[in-house]
């Protein structure tokens, strides 16, 4: 097994554990749990690996550019499309983050949802983590919702969802859950309907 493949396998487990939110605490999963995580997604294993590689490359480039980008900017990747969320102090710094994502190999669309000009305080991060902690069990307990197919970030009380749904009904149901979660100010929808 190559070093890159080995690294991707390990990171895929970590990414799986934090799929709901950039604010969620990481959980270590065993091999069987990781295999189950992959099996329950609509994305094929090869696509999950490709998306994980893109995310790793972007996060690595961000960290090398400025250390706070690694913690204050979240990167979600689904079928090569990248969603950037988080907080940057200036428009020019936002442009740097956007440029890094766009120049990364195999990236399709880049959705820029960065907040500009405000600090991401510890208090706000705690609020966002609280919102995220409510969303996870609501989706897991919902009928006709498949949370492993959605990547969710929460920033400044805004919820961002990237992923796919099999039907319009599923998409509407998931968005309703997000919009009716306490503390959510706005939901930004990047779900696509992808029939099997």
C-alpha positions in Angstrom: 0.0 0.0 0.0 1.4 3.4 -1.0 2.0 6.1 1.6 -0.7 8.3 0.1 -3.2 5.4 0.1 -2.4 4.6 3.7 -2.6 8.3 4.7 -6.0 8.6 2.9 -7.3 5.5 4.6 -6.5 6.9 8.0 -7.8 10.4 7.2 -11.0 9.0 5.7 -11.8 7.7 9.2 -11.1 11.0 10.8 -13.2 12.8 8.1 -16.0 10.4 8.7 -16.0 11.2 12.4 -16.3 14.9 11.7 -18.6 14.8 8.8 -21.4 16.7 10.5 -19.6 19.8 11.5 -16.3 21.5 11.6 -17.1 22.1 15.3 -17.7 18.5 16.2 -15.1 16.7 18.3 -13.3 13.9 16.5 -14.1 10.3 17.3 -11.8 7.4 16.6 -13.5 4.6 14.6 -12.3 1.1 14.1 -12.0 -0.6 10.8 -15.4 -2.1 10.8 -17.0 1.2 11.7 -15.1 2.9 8.9 -16.2 0.3 6.4 -19.8 0.7 7.6 -19.5 4.5 7.1 -18.4 4.0 3.6 -21.0 1.4 2.8 -23.9 3.5 3.9 -23.0 6.4 1.6 -24.3 7.1 -1.9 -20.7 8.0 -3.0 -18.5 5.1 -4.2 -15.4 4.4 -2.2 -13.2 5.7 -5.0 -15.0 9.1 -4.9 -14.8 9.3 -1.1 -11.0 8.7 -1.4 -10.7 11.4 -4.2 -12.7 13.9 -2.2 -10.7 13.2 0.9 -7.5 13.8 -1.0 -8.7 17.1 -2.3 -9.7 18.2 1.2 -6.2 17.1 2.5 -4.4 19.1 -0.2 -6.5 22.3 0.5 -6.2 22.1 4.3 -2.4 21.5 4.0 -2.0 24.5 1.7 -4.1 26.6 4.0 -2.1 25.6 7.0 1.2 26.4 5.2 -0.1 29.8 4.1 -1.4 31.0 7.6 -1.9 28.9 10.7 -5.3 30.4 11.6 -6.7 29.3 8.2 -6.5 25.7 9.4 -8.7 26.3 12.4 -11.0 29.1 11.2 -11.7 27.8 7.7 -13.6 24.6 7.1 -13.4 22.7 3.9 -16.0 20.2 2.7 -15.6 18.3 -0.6 -18.3 16.2 -2.3 -17.8 14.8 -5.9 -14.9 17.3 -6.3 -17.0 20.3 -5.4 -15.6 22.4 -2.5 -17.5 24.3 0.1 -15.5 26.9 2.1 -17.0 28.1 5.3 -15.5 29.9 8.3 -14.2 33.4 9.1 -11.4 35.5 7.6 -10.4 39.0 8.7 -10.2 40.7 5.3 -11.5 40.3 1.8 -7.9 39.9 0.5 -7.4 37.0 2.9 -10.7 35.5 1.7 -9.4 35.8 -1.9 -6.2 33.9 -0.8 -8.3 31.0 0.6 -10.5 30.9 -2.5 -7.5 30.9 -4.8 -5.9 28.0 -2.9 -9.1 26.0 -3.3 -9.5 26.8 -7.0 -5.8 25.9 -7.8 -6.1 22.5 -6.1 -6.0 19.6 -8.7 -9.3 17.9 -9.5 -11.5 20.6 -7.9 -14.8 21.2 -9.7 -17.0 24.1 -8.4 -15.9 26.1 -5.3 -18.7 27.6 -3.2 -17.4 30.5 -1.1 -19.3 31.0 2.1 -16.6 32.7 4.1 -17.5 35.4 6.6 -15.3 38.4 6.1 -14.3 41.1 8.7 -15.3 39.5 11.9 -13.4 37.5 14.6 -14.6 34.0 15.2 -14.8 34.2 19.0 -14.6 31.3 21.5 -18.2 32.1 22.5 -19.5 32.0 18.9 -17.7 28.7 18.3 -19.4 27.3 21.4 -22.8 28.4 20.0 -22.1 26.8 16.7 -21.0 23.6 18.4 -24.3 23.6 20.4 -26.3 23.9 17.2 -24.3 21.1 15.6 -24.9 18.9 18.6 -28.6 19.4 18.1 -28.6 18.7 14.4 -26.8 15.3 14.6 -29.3 13.4 16.6 -32.3 15.0 14.8 -31.0 13.8 11.5 -30.0 10.3 12.8 -33.5 9.9 14.3 -35.4 11.1 11.3 -37.2 8.8 8.9 -36.1 9.1 5.3 -33.0 11.1 6.1 -29.5 9.6 5.4 -27.0 11.7 7.3 -23.9 10.1 6.0 -24.7 11.6 2.6 -24.6 15.2 3.9 -21.6 17.3 5.0 -22.7 19.9 7.5 -20.9 23.0 8.8 -22.2 25.6 11.3 -20.6 29.0 11.4 -22.1 32.1 13.1 -25.5 30.4 13.5 -25.6 29.7 9.8 -25.9 26.0 8.7 -24.3 24.9 5.4 -25.1 21.5 3.9 -23.3 19.9 1.0 -24.2 16.4 -0.4 -26.9 14.5 -2.1 -30.4 13.3 -1.6 -32.2 10.6 -3.6 -35.5 12.5 -3.8 -36.9 16.0 -3.6 -38.9 14.7 -0.6 -35.7 13.7 1.2 -34.1 17.0 0.5 -37.1 19.0 1.7 -37.3 16.9 4.9 -33.6 17.4 5.7 -33.8 21.2 5.1 -36.9 21.4 7.3 -34.9 19.7 10.1 -32.1 22.1 9.8 -34.3 25.2 9.6 -36.3 24.2 12.7 -33.2 23.5 14.8 -32.9 25.9 17.7 -30.4 28.7 17.2 -30.2 28.4 13.4 -30.5 31.8 11.6 -30.2 30.6 8.1 -29.6 27.4 6.1 -27.4 27.5 2.9 -28.4 24.6 0.7 -25.9 22.8 -1.5 -27.7 19.5 -1.7 -28.3 18.0 -5.1 -30.8 15.3 -6.0 -28.9 12.3 -7.3 -31.1 9.3 -8.3 -29.6 5.9 -7.8 
